[in-house]
Amino acid sequence: MYKRLAFVALAIGIFIFIIVINEHVSITKSSNMTTVSNYSVTIIDSMGRKVTFEKVPERVIVLSSYWAEVMYCLGVADKIVGIDKYTPKDQFLPESIRKKPQVGSTYKKGINWETVVSLNPDLIIMGRWKGSFSEGELDVIEKSKEFGFKVLAFGIPDSNVTGTKMPYENIRIIRILGKVFDKEKRAEELASFLEKYYNKALEIASKIPADKRKNVLIVYGSSIAGKYATGAITISYKGSAYAETAELVGAHNVAFDYNFSTQYPKLDLEKLIAYFGNKTDVLIVVDWDPDRLNEAVEKIKSDPAWQEIKAVKEGNVVGILVSSWRKDAVALYGPRFITGIYAFGHAIYPEYYPDWKPIYEELLKRFYNMEG
């Protein structure tokens, strides 16, 4: 009889154990489901705007190839339903993205809102470049409000709100998009990779002796050669990525010694020489067109008038190809911003900074699944 009671007790115990386990599994599943349904993310974009998401965006229009690249690196490029008119040129994006419907751009002719509405996005990601883009950027935000579309503006930050400057804002943006698309682990891998090389650049800059620090002036090749050259030379001033990068790598941008009302002041050569001629150690020419860049550099070197600038006279003129879509160029925005930092560092201080290409190749292999 005792054996029978023991057997019954054991059976009851097993039954209760099964019920408890099932209940635990049920609670765990319920908890996991609740976590998903309770997804809520509030972020601050580069304009200092707070944007809240109650669900992961599934239909995204991207108006800047830099941020399309971030989505690609995070593995969420399949959510892109529309792109701007320039993204098809981006050699770092697969054809499946470059062939998405185009909706225009924030520059010149603007956005085709009929196409935007037809794509029914739950998020629009745009660049925030200011300057000549400002009017178009504000128009996107205002129009999106009318249609009820969420917008994230990424690029040159409102530092008073974001607490960041270019180029570090790029890393913050990657982490933000990781949260928005629920890809924080992958975003952190990419952000940490970039942060490692970014911090290394800061370390190098901090160790350059005071008597070795150089004065730099950055000019735009498009204002010196090609069809857009009018005689006025465009330089890079506070707020622009080029200007900030020169300072970051340990140089002094001599344009900062003056007060200009724009990030891209225009000066004739005579005034350029008067302001900067005798104190410019390195003259950097930037352009996104390789032929025009070479033409601008050669024009500077061969024109006797430019010899009044110390850097030209001493043979310290360097051209840097900067492009949002060319594989033979560096960038200062998006995941490839780190290549721009090391390109500028190496151009100014070749004895301190390594070449940018090995970093570029590692970045492409790990996060773009392509060779350099």
C-alpha positions in Angstrom: 0.0 0.0 0.0 2.8 2.3 0.9 4.4 1.6 -2.5 1.1 2.5 -4.2 0.9 5.8 -2.3 4.5 6.6 -3.1 3.8 6.0 -6.8 0.7 8.3 -6.7 2.7 11.0 -4.9 5.4 10.7 -7.5 2.9 10.9 -10.4 1.3 14.0 -8.8 4.7 15.6 -8.4 5.6 15.0 -12.0 2.2 16.4 -13.1 2.7 19.6 -11.0 6.3 20.0 -12.4 5.1 19.8 -16.0 2.4 22.4 -15.2 5.0 24.7 -13.7 7.4 24.3 -16.6 4.7 25.0 -19.1 3.5 28.0 -17.2 7.1 29.3 -17.1 7.5 28.8 -20.9 4.2 30.5 -21.4 5.3 33.5 -19.3 8.6 33.7 -21.1 6.9 33.7 -24.5 4.5 36.3 -23.3 7.3 38.4 -21.9 9.2 38.2 -25.2 6.1 39.1 -27.2 5.5 42.0 -24.9 9.1 43.2 -25.4 8.6 43.3 -29.1 5.2 45.0 -29.0 6.6 47.6 -26.5 9.4 48.7 -28.9 9.7 52.5 -28.5 12.6 54.6 -29.5 13.1 58.3 -29.1 16.2 59.8 -30.8 17.6 63.2 -31.5 18.7 63.8 -35.1 21.4 66.1 -36.4 19.0 69.1 -36.5 18.3 68.6 -32.8 14.8 67.3 -33.5 13.3 64.6 -31.2 11.6 61.8 -33.2 9.8 58.9 -31.6 9.2 55.4 -33.2 6.6 53.0 -31.8 7.6 50.3 -34.3 10.5 49.5 -36.6 10.2 51.4 -39.9 9.5 49.0 -42.8 9.3 51.4 -45.8 12.1 53.9 -45.9 13.0 56.6 -48.4 16.7 57.7 -48.2 17.7 61.0 -49.6 21.4 60.6 -49.0 23.6 57.7 -50.2 25.7 58.0 -47.0 22.8 56.9 -44.8 21.7 54.3 -47.4 25.2 52.8 -46.9 24.7 52.7 -43.1 21.4 50.8 -43.7 23.2 48.4 -46.0 26.0 47.8 -43.4 23.3 47.1 -40.7 21.6 44.6 -42.9 18.3 46.5 -43.3 18.7 47.8 -46.9 15.7 45.7 -47.9 13.5 48.3 -46.1 14.5 51.0 -48.6 11.7 51.7 -51.1 12.9 55.0 -52.6 16.1 56.9 -53.1 17.3 60.4 -54.2 18.5 61.1 -57.7 22.2 60.8 -56.8 22.2 57.4 -54.9 22.3 55.4 -58.2 25.9 56.6 -58.6 27.0 55.1 -55.3 29.5 52.3 -56.1 29.3 51.0 -52.5 25.6 50.0 -52.8 24.3 46.9 -54.6 22.3 47.3 -57.7 19.1 46.3 -55.9 19.2 49.5 -54.0 20.5 51.7 -56.8 17.5 50.7 -58.9 14.9 51.8 -56.4 12.4 54.5 -57.5 13.9 58.0 -57.5 12.2 60.9 -55.8 14.4 63.8 -56.8 16.7 65.5 -54.3 16.8 68.3 -51.7 19.0 70.3 -54.2 17.9 72.4 -57.1 14.8 70.8 -58.6 13.7 69.4 -55.3 11.5 66.4 -54.3 8.8 64.8 -56.4 6.2 64.5 -53.7 3.7 62.6 -55.9 6.3 59.8 -56.1 7.0 60.0 -52.4 3.3 59.7 -51.5 2.9 56.7 -53.9 5.7 54.9 -52.1 3.9 55.3 -48.7 7.0 55.6 -46.5 6.9 55.3 -42.7 10.3 57.1 -42.6 12.3 59.5 -44.7 16.0 59.8 -44.0 17.6 62.9 -45.4 21.0 64.6 -45.4 21.5 67.8 -43.4 24.3 69.7 -45.2 23.1 73.3 -44.7 24.5 76.0 -47.1 23.0 75.8 -50.5 20.9 72.7 -49.4 19.2 74.5 -46.5 16.0 75.6 -48.3 15.4 72.1 -49.8 16.1 70.4 -46.5 13.6 72.6 -44.6 11.0 72.0 -47.4 11.3 68.2 -46.9 10.6 68.5 -43.2 7.6 70.8 -43.7 6.1 68.8 -46.5 6.6 65.6 -44.6 4.6 67.1 -41.7 1.7 67.8 -44.0 1.7 64.2 -45.2 2.4 62.7 -41.8 5.7 61.1 -42.7 8.5 60.8 -40.0 11.8 62.4 -41.0 15.3 62.0 -39.7 17.9 64.6 -40.8 21.5 63.4 -40.5 24.7 65.3 -41.3 26.1 68.5 -39.9 24.9 68.5 -36.3 23.4 71.2 -34.2 26.1 70.8 -31.6 24.3 72.6 -28.9 21.7 69.9 -28.9 23.5 66.8 -30.0 26.7 67.5 -28.1 28.7 66.3 -31.0 30.6 67.8 -34.0 31.6 66.4 -37.3 33.1 64.0 -37.9 32.1 62.1 -34.6 28.5 62.8 -35.5 28.8 59.9 -38.0 29.4 57.4 -35.2 26.4 58.8 -33.3 24.2 58.4 -36.4 25.2 54.8 -36.8 24.2 54.0 -33.3 20.9 55.9 -33.7 20.0 53.9 -36.8 20.9 50.7 -35.0 18.3 51.6 -32.4 15.7 52.7 -34.9 16.0 49.5 -36.9 16.5 47.2 -33.9 20.0 46.3 -35.1 22.0 47.6 -32.1 24.5 44.8 -32.0 25.6 45.2 -35.7 25.5 49.0 -35.3 27.8 48.7 -32.3 30.2 46.6 -34.2 30.5 49.2 -36.9 30.5 52.1 -34.6 33.2 50.5 -32.4 35.4 49.8 -35.4 35.2 53.4 -36.6 35.6 54.7 -33.0 38.8 52.8 -32.6 40.4 54.5 -35.6 38.9 57.8 -34.8 40.4 57.7 -31.3 43.7 56.6 -32.7 43.7 59.7 -34.9 43.0 61.9 -31.9 45.9 60.2 -30.1 48.3 60.8 -33.0 47.2 64.5 -33.1 47.8 64.9 -29.4 51.4 63.7 -29.7 52.4 66.1 -32.6 54.9 68.5 -31.0 53.8 72.2 -31.0 56.7 73.2 -33.2 55.7 70.7 -35.8 52.1 71.7 -36.1 51.1 73.1 -39.5 48.9 75.8 -40.8 46.5 74.6 -43.5 44.2 76.2 -46.0 41.5 74.1 -47.9 40.2 75.2 -51.2 37.7 73.7 -53.6 39.0 72.5 -56.9 35.6 73.3 -58.6 36.2 77.0 -57.9 39.6 76.9 -59.6 39.1 74.7 -62.6 36.2 73.5 -64.8 33.0 75.2 -65.8 32.1 76.4 -62.3 35.3 78.4 -61.9 34.4 82.1 -61.9 37.6 83.7 -60.4 36.3 83.6 -56.8 38.0 80.8 -54.8 35.9 78.8 -52.3 37.6 77.9 -49.0 36.5 75.6 -46.2 35.4 77.4 -43.0 34.0 76.5 -39.6 31.1 74.0 -39.7 32.2 72.3 -42.9 33.5 68.7 -42.6 36.8 69.5 -44.4 37.6 72.4 -42.0 36.8 70.5 -38.9 38.8 67.5 -40.1 42.0 69.5 -40.6 41.7 70.7 -37.0 41.0 67.2 -35.7 44.2 65.8 -37.2 46.3 68.4 -35.4 46.6 71.2 -37.9 45.4 74.7 -37.8 42.9 75.9 -40.5 44.1 79.4 -41.1 40.6 80.4 -42.3 39.6 80.2 -38.7 41.6 83.3 -38.0 38.9 85.4 -39.7 35.2 85.8 -39.2 33.1 84.7 -42.2 29.4 84.4 -42.4 29.3 81.2 -44.3 30.9 77.7 -44.2 32.1 78.3 -47.7 33.5 81.8 -48.1 34.5 83.0 -51.6 37.6 85.2 -52.0 39.5 86.4 -55.1 43.1 85.3 -55.3 44.5 88.7 -54.3 42.5 88.6 -51.1 43.4 85.0 -50.5 47.1 85.9 -50.7 46.7 88.9 -48.4 44.9 86.8 -45.8 46.8 83.5 -45.9 49.7 83.8 -48.2 52.6 84.0 -45.8 51.3 81.5 -43.2 49.9 78.6 -45.1 52.2 75.5 -44.7 50.0 73.1 -46.6 47.4 73.9 -49.3 44.8 71.2 -49.7 42.6 71.1 -52.8 39.4 69.0 -52.6 37.1 67.9 -55.3 34.8 65.0 -56.2 35.8 64.9 -59.9 39.3 63.4 -60.5 40.0 65.2 -63.7 39.0 68.6 -62.4 41.0 68.0 -59.2 44.2 67.3 -61.2 43.5 70.3 -63.4 43.1 72.6 -60.3 46.2 71.3 -58.6 48.3 71.8 -61.8 46.9 75.3 -62.3 47.8 76.3 -58.8 51.4 74.9 -59.2 52.0 76.5 -62.6 50.3 79.9 -62.1 53.0 82.5 -61.0 50.3 84.4 -59.1 49.7 81.4 -56.7 53.5 81.4 -55.9 52.7 84.2 -53.4 51.3 81.5 -51.1 53.9 79.9 -49.0 52.7 76.3 -49.4 52.7 76.6 -53.2 56.2 78.2 -53.3 57.5 75.3 -51.1 55.7 72.6 -53.1 53.2 71.6 -50.4 50.0 71.4 -52.5 48.0 68.3 -52.1 44.9 67.2 -53.9 42.4 64.9 -52.1 39.6 63.2 -54.1 36.5 63.3 -51.9 33.3 61.7 -53.1 30.1 60.2 -51.8 30.0 57.5 -54.4 33.5 56.8 -56.0 35.4 53.8 -54.9 38.8 55.5 -55.6 37.9 58.4 -53.3 37.6 59.1 -49.5 34.6 60.4 -47.7 33.8 62.5 -44.7 30.3 61.3 -44.0 28.7 57.9 -43.4 30.7 54.8 -42.5 33.6 55.8 -44.8 34.2 59.1 -42.9 37.3 57.5 -41.3 39.0 57.3 -44.7 38.7 61.1 -45.0 40.3 61.7 -41.5 43.4 59.6 -42.4 43.6 61.0 -45.9 43.8 64.5 -44.4 46.1 63.4 -41.6 48.5 61.7 -44.1 48.4 64.7 -46.5 49.4 67.1 -43.8 51.6 64.9 -41.6 52.8 61.9 -43.6 55.4 61.2 -40.9 52.7 60.7 -38.3 49.6 59.3 -40.0 49.4 56.0 -41.9 47.8 55.9 -45.3 44.0 55.6 -45.4 43.8 52.6 -47.8 44.4 49.7 -45.4 41.7 51.0 -43.1 39.4 51.4 -46.1 40.0 47.9 -47.2 39.3 46.5 -43.8 36.1 48.5 -43.5 34.8 47.3 -46.9 35.6 43.6 -46.2 34.0 43.6 -42.7 30.9 45.7 -43.3 30.3 46.1 -47.0 31.2 42.5 -48.0 33.4 43.8 -50.8 37.0 44.2 -51.7 38.7 47.6 -51.9 
